[in-house]
Amino acid sequence: MLPGLEEIGRRRRLLAMSQKKLANLAGVTQSMIAKIESKNISPSYLKTKAIFDTLESLERKNEMKAKDICHGKVVSVQAHEPISKGVHLMRETGFSQLPVFNGSQAVGSLTEKTILQKLVTFPRPDLASKGEVETIMDEAFPIVNDVTPVSMVSALLQYEPAVLVLRRGHVLGIITKADLLKVIGS
C-alpha cells in the first residue's frame, strides 16, 4: 500500500528537491507533481508508484551509513585470553562490552552482564577470572557492511549491545547504542 499523496510534497521538500527535478527522475511532468501537491489531480497507481519509488530511492541514497558513525578503534579480546584480561580492558577503556576474536574472525562477545552472571556460579570467582574468555563468551555481535543504512543498525541495536562494521571482510569499526545517541544528539 502506498502512502497518502500528501506525502509527496512533504518528502520532496525534505530532500530539498524541486518539483521539476522530481518529475524528471520519476518520469512524469512537473505540472503533474504540482497538481498532486495542490490536490487537484488523482494520478494513476503506476504514476504514483513511480513517484514514491523515486522518493524512496533518493532518501536511501541520502541516509547515513554505518561507516559514517562507527567507532574506528575496536577494543577486543582474543578467545584464548584470560577473562581477567577482558575485565582489565573494560575497566581501562570504560566499555561495557567487547567483541571476542579468534585471530581476525569475530567468534563471540564479552559483556559486563555476562561476566557477572557467569562468575557468580563459580565457588571462587578470583580463580575463574584466569579461565579463557571463550568459556564464558556470548554469541558474536551482529555484523553489517559499511554501507548498511543507520536505520537498520538502529533496529539491530534494539536487541544487541553492539554491531561490528566490516568493509571487504575486514573490521572497520564498531557501533554501540552510545554511538547512535551521539548522532541523534548532534
C-alpha positions as CSV (number, residue, x, y, z in Angstrom):
1,M,0.0,0.0,0.0
2,L,1.3,3.4,-0.9
3,P,1.4,6.4,1.4
4,G,-1.1,9.2,1.0
5,L,-0.5,11.7,-1.8
6,E,0.2,14.5,0.7
7,E,3.4,12.7,1.5
8,I,4.9,13.6,-1.9
9,G,5.3,17.3,-1.3
10,R,6.5,16.8,2.3
11,R,9.1,14.2,1.3
12,R,10.2,16.2,-1.8
13,R,10.8,19.3,0.4
14,L,12.8,17.2,3.0
15,L,15.0,16.2,0.1
16,A,15.3,19.9,-0.9
17,M,14.3,19.0,-4.4
18,S,12.3,21.0,-6.9
19,Q,9.1,19.7,-8.5
20,K,10.8,19.7,-11.9
21,K,13.7,17.5,-10.7
22,L,11.4,15.0,-9.0
23,A,9.2,14.9,-12.1
24,N,12.2,14.2,-14.4
25,L,13.5,11.4,-12.1
26,A,10.1,9.8,-11.8
27,G,9.2,10.1,-15.5
28,V,6.2,12.4,-15.1
29,T,5.6,16.1,-15.8
30,Q,6.3,18.9,-13.4
31,S,2.7,20.0,-13.8
32,M,1.5,16.6,-12.6
33,I,3.7,17.0,-9.4
34,A,2.3,20.5,-8.9
35,K,-1.3,19.3,-9.3
36,I,-0.8,16.3,-7.0
37,E,0.7,18.6,-4.3
38,S,-2.2,21.1,-4.7
39,K,-4.7,18.2,-4.5
40,N,-6.1,19.0,-8.0
41,I,-5.4,15.6,-9.5
42,S,-5.5,11.9,-8.6
43,P,-2.8,10.2,-10.6
44,S,-2.9,6.6,-11.7
45,Y,-1.4,3.9,-9.4
46,L,1.6,3.4,-11.8
47,K,2.4,7.1,-11.8
48,T,2.0,7.4,-8.0
49,K,4.2,4.3,-7.5
50,A,6.9,5.7,-9.8
51,I,7.0,8.9,-7.8
52,F,7.2,7.1,-4.4
53,D,9.8,4.7,-5.7
54,T,11.9,7.7,-6.8
55,L,11.5,9.4,-3.4
56,E,12.4,6.2,-1.6
57,S,15.5,5.7,-3.7
58,L,16.7,9.3,-3.1
59,E,16.0,9.0,0.6
60,R,18.0,5.8,0.8
61,K,20.9,7.4,-1.0
62,N,21.0,10.3,1.4
63,E,20.7,8.2,4.6
64,M,23.7,8.0,6.8
65,K,25.6,4.7,6.6
66,A,27.3,2.5,9.2
67,K,30.7,3.8,8.1
68,D,29.6,7.3,8.9
69,I,29.0,6.6,12.6
70,C,31.2,3.6,13.5
71,H,33.9,3.9,16.1
72,G,37.1,3.0,14.3
73,K,39.2,1.8,17.2
74,V,37.8,-1.6,18.1
75,V,38.9,-2.7,21.5
76,S,38.7,-6.5,21.6
77,V,39.9,-9.6,23.3
78,Q,41.0,-12.9,21.9
79,A,39.0,-16.1,22.7
80,H,42.0,-17.9,24.3
81,E,43.0,-15.0,26.5
82,P,42.1,-15.0,30.3
83,I,38.9,-13.5,31.4
84,S,40.9,-11.2,33.6
85,K,42.3,-9.5,30.5
86,G,38.8,-8.8,29.2
87,V,37.8,-7.3,32.6
88,H,41.0,-5.2,32.6
89,L,40.3,-3.9,29.1
90,M,36.7,-3.0,30.1
91,R,37.9,-1.1,33.2
92,E,40.7,0.6,31.3
93,T,38.5,1.8,28.4
94,G,35.2,2.2,30.1
95,F,33.5,-0.1,27.6
96,S,30.8,-2.5,28.9
97,Q,31.1,-4.9,26.1
98,L,33.9,-6.2,23.9
99,P,33.9,-8.3,20.7
100,V,35.8,-11.6,21.0
101,F,38.0,-12.7,18.1
102,N,39.9,-15.8,17.2
103,G,42.7,-14.2,15.1
104,S,40.7,-11.7,12.9
105,Q,37.4,-13.7,13.0
106,A,34.7,-12.5,15.3
107,V,33.6,-15.5,17.4
108,G,31.8,-14.1,20.4
109,S,31.2,-11.2,22.7
110,L,32.0,-10.4,26.3
111,T,29.8,-8.1,28.3
112,E,29.9,-7.0,32.0
113,K,26.5,-8.6,32.4
114,T,27.8,-12.0,31.2
115,I,30.9,-11.8,33.3
116,L,28.9,-11.1,36.4
117,Q,26.3,-13.8,35.7
118,K,28.9,-16.5,35.0
119,L,31.3,-15.6,37.7
120,V,28.6,-15.8,40.4
121,T,28.2,-19.5,39.7
122,F,31.9,-20.2,40.5
123,P,32.8,-21.0,44.1
124,R,36.0,-18.9,43.8
125,P,35.5,-16.0,41.3
126,D,39.1,-15.0,41.7
127,L,40.2,-18.3,40.2
128,A,37.5,-18.2,37.5
129,S,39.0,-15.0,36.1
130,K,42.0,-17.0,35.0
131,G,39.9,-19.1,32.7
132,E,39.7,-18.4,29.0
133,V,37.2,-15.9,27.6
134,E,35.8,-18.5,25.2
135,T,34.4,-20.4,28.3
136,I,32.0,-17.6,29.2
137,M,31.5,-15.6,26.0
138,D,28.2,-15.0,24.3
139,E,27.3,-15.0,20.7
140,A,29.2,-12.6,18.4
141,F,27.8,-9.2,17.8
142,P,25.8,-8.8,14.5
143,I,28.0,-7.9,11.6
144,V,27.0,-5.4,8.9
145,N,28.8,-3.9,5.9
146,D,30.0,-0.3,5.9
147,V,27.2,0.9,3.6
148,T,24.3,-0.5,5.7
149,P,21.8,2.3,6.5
150,V,21.9,3.6,10.0
151,S,18.2,2.8,10.3
152,M,19.0,-0.9,10.0
153,V,21.8,-0.6,12.5
154,S,19.4,1.2,14.9
155,A,17.0,-1.7,14.6
156,L,19.8,-4.2,15.5
157,L,20.8,-2.2,18.5
158,Q,17.3,-2.6,19.9
159,Y,18.3,-6.2,20.6
160,E,22.1,-6.2,20.7
161,P,24.6,-4.2,22.7
162,A,26.9,-3.5,19.6
163,V,27.3,-4.1,15.9
164,L,30.5,-4.8,14.1
165,V,31.1,-3.0,10.8
166,L,33.0,-4.7,8.0
167,R,34.5,-3.5,4.7
168,R,35.7,-6.2,2.3
169,G,35.8,-8.7,5.1
170,H,37.9,-6.6,7.5
171,V,36.6,-5.0,10.6
172,L,36.3,-1.3,10.0
173,G,34.7,-0.4,13.4
174,I,32.0,-0.9,15.9
175,I,28.7,0.8,16.7
176,T,27.2,0.9,20.1
177,K,24.0,2.5,21.4
178,A,26.2,5.3,22.7
179,D,27.5,6.0,19.2
180,L,23.9,6.1,17.8
181,L,22.9,8.6,20.6
182,K,25.8,10.9,19.6
183,V,24.4,11.1,16.1
184,I,20.9,11.9,17.3
185,G,22.2,14.5,19.8
186,S,24.3,16.4,17.2
